Amino acid sequence: MKRVIITWMLIVLSISFNEAQSIQEAVKAERQRQEQQQRTAEEQKQREDQKRKEAEKLKREAEKQRLVELELSYQNAITSAKNNFEQGQYAKAKQDYMTALALKPAEANTINPKIAEINEFLLEQERAERETRYNYQIASAQKNLGLRQFDRAEQDYKVALELKPENAGFILAKIAEIDSIRNAPAILYIYRLRNTSTIGGILGVVTRYDVLLENTVIGRTNSNWKTTVPVSTFGNQTLSAEIEGRKAELRIIIQPGSDYYIRCAISSKTIDTGRTRTTTDRNGKTTTTRVTEIQETPILQLMEKSLGESEFNAIKLKDGH
């Protein structure tokens, strides 16, 4: 009996020892696991710290590089602005200074006065260019007006008005003058000088003929004769005259407000009629001759103003003529 008890006690002790050993091993394993987790966490933290430090370093280097590049761009813009200013390229210089200001707004107290100075130069430059363009438009308008290119002249004056509205009084008066000329009739100065090269001309016996404008009679020519005819129908017009089927035509481009001097004359030539005439003298001698006659053809000639005006004014009409 005693032996049995001892045996059971030994068995119990053995079991307790094994359990205690198992528990101890479990505790040790748990401790080792926790320690491993801690080491892993620390290693992860170290890696993250390293990455953060590297990222911060890259960021500092990038910022440093940005500042270097910004300073370089700023200095380039300032240098370019100064060079353009010295060369009179004020618009480019202003743009350079605006670029520099955008790069470094803190330099506004230095850059803004430069921009203000350039604005004054640009304003003066603009005034000079506008004055040049204005003078060009006025000269062009006067030239076109002299050439009777009324639409072009008016357009030139309107452009000049846009350039210098302060000269509206002068320019609008010029435009009104163009409108007045546009509506003014043209004047035909038609005349015929005295022909002293023939007996008929000397005696004042000359062939008369009508002068027509687009088939409407506007005068009958005679020696030392003149008349003025106002015309309000512009563009291509036809003057004509006719003597026994022999006709003269003169095409004129009539413009409003213009003067035209037309010289009238007659061209004469002797022609053979194809007939003969037989005469007998007192001695009974017979002579046969060919019959001729004077053939007259009207002439209409557009004269240069200087000569035509002189000839027209030289004709002195008698009272009642």
C-alpha positions in Angstrom: 0.0 0.0 0.0 2.7 2.4 0.9 4.5 1.5 -2.4 1.3 2.3 -4.3 1.0 5.7 -2.7 4.6 6.6 -3.4 4.1 5.5 -7.0 1.1 7.8 -7.4 2.8 10.6 -5.8 5.7 10.2 -8.2 3.3 10.1 -11.1 1.6 13.3 -9.9 4.9 15.1 -9.4 6.0 14.0 -12.8 2.9 15.4 -14.4 3.2 18.7 -12.5 6.8 19.0 -13.5 5.9 18.4 -17.2 3.1 20.9 -17.0 5.3 23.4 -15.4 7.9 22.9 -18.0 5.4 23.2 -20.8 4.1 26.4 -19.3 7.6 27.8 -18.9 8.3 26.9 -22.5 5.1 28.6 -23.7 5.9 31.7 -21.7 9.4 31.7 -23.1 8.0 31.3 -26.7 5.5 34.1 -26.1 8.3 36.3 -24.9 10.4 35.5 -27.8 7.5 36.2 -30.2 6.9 39.6 -28.6 10.6 40.4 -28.7 10.6 39.5 -32.4 7.6 41.7 -33.1 9.2 44.6 -31.3 12.4 44.1 -33.3 10.4 44.0 -36.5 8.5 47.2 -35.5 11.7 48.9 -34.7 13.3 47.9 -37.9 10.1 49.1 -39.8 10.3 52.4 -37.9 14.0 52.7 -38.8 13.2 52.1 -42.5 10.4 54.6 -42.5 12.6 57.2 -40.7 15.3 56.5 -43.3 12.8 57.0 -46.1 11.5 60.2 -44.5 15.0 61.6 -44.1 15.8 60.7 -47.7 12.6 62.3 -48.9 13.3 65.4 -46.9 16.8 65.5 -48.3 15.4 65.2 -51.9 12.9 67.9 -51.1 15.6 70.2 -49.8 17.8 69.6 -52.8 14.9 70.1 -55.2 14.0 73.4 -53.4 17.6 74.5 -53.5 17.7 73.6 -57.3 14.4 75.5 -57.8 15.8 78.5 -56.1 18.9 78.4 -58.2 17.0 78.1 -61.4 14.6 80.8 -60.3 17.5 83.1 -59.5 19.1 82.3 -62.9 15.8 83.0 -64.7 15.3 86.2 -62.8 18.8 87.4 -63.6 18.4 86.5 -67.2 15.1 88.4 -67.4 16.7 91.5 -65.7 19.7 91.4 -68.0 17.4 91.0 -71.1 15.2 93.9 -69.9 18.2 96.2 -69.5 19.6 95.3 -72.9 16.3 95.8 -74.6 15.8 99.1 -72.8 19.2 100.3 -74.0 18.3 99.3 -77.6 15.0 101.2 -77.5 13.0 97.9 -77.5 10.7 99.2 -74.8 7.8 96.7 -75.3 10.3 93.8 -75.0 12.0 95.4 -72.0 8.6 95.8 -70.3 7.8 92.1 -70.9 11.1 91.1 -69.5 10.5 93.1 -66.3 7.0 91.6 -66.0 8.6 88.2 -66.2 11.1 89.0 -63.5 8.3 90.4 -61.3 6.3 87.1 -61.7 9.5 85.2 -60.7 10.2 87.3 -57.7 7.2 89.4 -56.5 9.3 90.5 -53.5 11.3 92.7 -55.9 8.3 94.8 -56.8 9.7 97.9 -55.2 12.7 97.6 -57.6 10.9 96.5 -60.7 7.7 98.5 -60.7 9.5 101.9 -61.1 11.3 100.5 -64.1 8.0 99.4 -65.6 6.5 102.8 -65.0 9.5 104.5 -66.7 9.1 102.2 -69.7 5.4 103.0 -69.9 6.3 106.6 -70.3 8.6 105.8 -73.2 6.0 103.5 -74.7 3.4 106.3 -74.5 5.7 108.7 -76.2 6.6 106.2 -78.8 2.9 105.5 -79.4 2.2 109.2 -79.8 5.1 109.6 -82.3 3.9 106.6 -84.3 0.3 107.8 -84.3 1.5 111.2 -85.5 3.5 109.6 -88.3 0.5 107.4 -89.3 -1.8 110.5 -89.1 0.4 112.5 -91.4 0.6 109.7 -93.8 -3.2 109.3 -94.0 -3.7 113.1 -94.4 -1.1 113.1 -97.3 -2.7 110.1 -98.9 -6.2 111.7 -98.5 -5.0 114.9 -100.2 -3.3 113.0 -103.0 -6.4 110.9 -103.7 -8.6 114.1 -103.5 -6.3 115.6 -106.2 -6.7 112.5 -108.3 -10.5 112.8 -107.7 -10.5 109.4 -106.0 -13.2 110.5 -103.6 -14.0 107.2 -101.9 -10.3 106.6 -101.1 -9.8 110.1 -99.9 -12.8 109.9 -97.6 -11.5 106.6 -96.2 -8.1 108.1 -95.6 -9.7 111.0 -93.7 -11.8 108.6 -91.6 -8.7 106.6 -90.6 -7.0 109.9 -89.7 -10.0 110.8 -87.6 -9.6 107.5 -85.6 -5.9 108.3 -85.0 -6.5 111.9 -83.9 -10.1 112.5 -82.8 -9.0 115.8 -81.4 -8.7 117.0 -85.1 -12.3 116.2 -85.8 -13.1 119.8 -86.8 -10.5 119.9 -89.6 -11.1 116.3 -90.8 -14.9 116.4 -90.8 -14.7 119.7 -92.9 -12.6 117.8 -95.4 -15.1 115.0 -95.6 -17.9 117.5 -96.1 -15.8 119.1 -98.9 -15.6 115.7 -100.6 -19.3 115.2 -100.3 -19.8 118.7 -101.8 -17.5 117.9 -104.7 -19.3 114.5 -105.2 -22.6 116.4 -105.7 -21.2 119.2 -107.8 -21.9 119.1 -111.5 -19.0 118.8 -114.0 -18.6 121.7 -116.4 -18.0 121.3 -120.2 -16.3 124.3 -121.7 -17.0 124.0 -125.4 -15.5 126.5 -127.9 -14.5 127.1 -131.4 -11.7 129.5 -132.3 -11.8 131.9 -135.3 -10.3 130.2 -138.4 -8.2 132.7 -140.3 -6.6 130.2 -142.6 -9.5 130.3 -145.2 -11.4 133.1 -146.9 -14.6 131.9 -145.3 -13.0 132.0 -141.9 -11.7 135.5 -142.5 -15.1 136.7 -143.7 -16.9 134.9 -140.8 -18.6 132.5 -143.2 -18.1 129.1 -141.6 -20.0 125.9 -141.5 -21.9 125.5 -138.3 -22.7 122.1 -136.7 -24.4 120.9 -133.6 -22.6 119.4 -130.7 -24.5 116.6 -128.9 -24.0 115.0 -125.5 -25.5 111.5 -125.5 -27.7 112.5 -128.5 -28.9 115.7 -126.9 -27.9 119.0 -128.6 -25.9 121.2 -126.2 -24.7 123.9 -128.6 -24.1 125.0 -132.2 -20.6 125.9 -133.1 -19.6 129.0 -135.0 -16.4 131.0 -135.5 -15.2 132.5 -132.2 -17.9 130.8 -130.2 -18.0 129.3 -126.7 -20.5 127.9 -124.2 -20.5 126.2 -120.8 -22.6 123.2 -120.1 -23.1 121.8 -116.6 -23.4 118.0 -116.5 -24.7 115.9 -113.5 -24.6 112.5 -115.3 -21.2 111.1 -114.5 -19.1 108.2 -115.9 -18.5 107.5 -119.6 -20.2 110.1 -121.8 -20.1 110.6 -125.6 -19.9 114.0 -127.3 -20.6 113.9 -131.1 -21.0 116.2 -134.1 -22.0 115.5 -137.7 -21.7 117.2 -141.1 -23.5 115.5 -144.0 -23.0 112.1 -142.5 -19.4 112.7 -141.5 -19.3 112.2 -137.8 -16.9 113.0 -134.9 -17.2 111.3 -131.5 -15.3 112.0 -128.3 -15.6 109.7 -125.2 -15.1 111.4 -121.9 -15.1 109.9 -118.4 -17.0 112.7 -116.6 -16.4 113.1 -112.9 -18.3 115.3 -110.5 -16.9 118.8 -109.9 -14.4 118.5 -112.9 -13.8 120.9 -115.7 -13.4 119.7 -119.4 -12.3 121.9 -122.3 -13.5 120.7 -125.7 -12.2 122.5 -128.8 -14.4 122.3 -131.9 -13.0 122.7 -135.4 -13.5 121.5 -139.0 -11.2 119.5 -141.1 -11.4 120.4 -144.8 -10.1 118.6 -147.8 -10.6 118.7 -151.6 -12.0 115.6 -153.2 -12.6 114.5 -156.7 -16.4 114.1 -157.3 -15.8 111.8 -160.3 -17.7 114.3 -162.6 -16.3 116.5 -165.4 -17.2 119.9 -166.6 -16.8 121.1 -170.2 -16.4 124.8 -171.0 -16.0 126.7 -174.3 -14.1 130.0 -174.5 -14.9 132.9 -176.8 -12.6 131.4 -179.4 -14.6 128.3 -179.5 -12.0 126.2 -177.7 -13.4 123.5 -175.5 -11.9 122.5 -172.2 -12.9 119.6 -170.0 -11.9 119.6 -166.3 -12.7 117.3 -163.4 -15.1 118.6 -160.8 -13.8 118.8 -157.2 -15.5 120.0 -154.0 -14.5 120.8 -150.4 -15.4 118.1 -147.9 -15.7 119.2 -144.3 -15.5 116.9 -141.3 -16.2 118.0 -137.7 -13.4 117.7 -135.1 -13.9 117.4 -131.3 -10.8 117.5 -129.2 -10.4 117.3 -125.4 -7.7 119.8 -124.4 -5.4 120.0 -121.4 -6.9 122.4 -118.9 -4.1 125.0 -119.1 -4.3 125.4 -122.9 -8.1 124.9 -123.1 -8.8 127.5 -120.4 -6.5 130.0 -122.1 -8.1 129.5 -125.5 -11.6 129.6 -124.0 -11.0 132.8 -122.1 -9.4 134.4 -125.1 -12.7 134.3 -127.0 -14.4 137.7 -126.7 -18.1 137.5 -127.6 -19.9 140.4 -129.1 -23.0 141.7 -127.3 -25.9 139.6 -128.1 -23.7 136.8 -129.5 
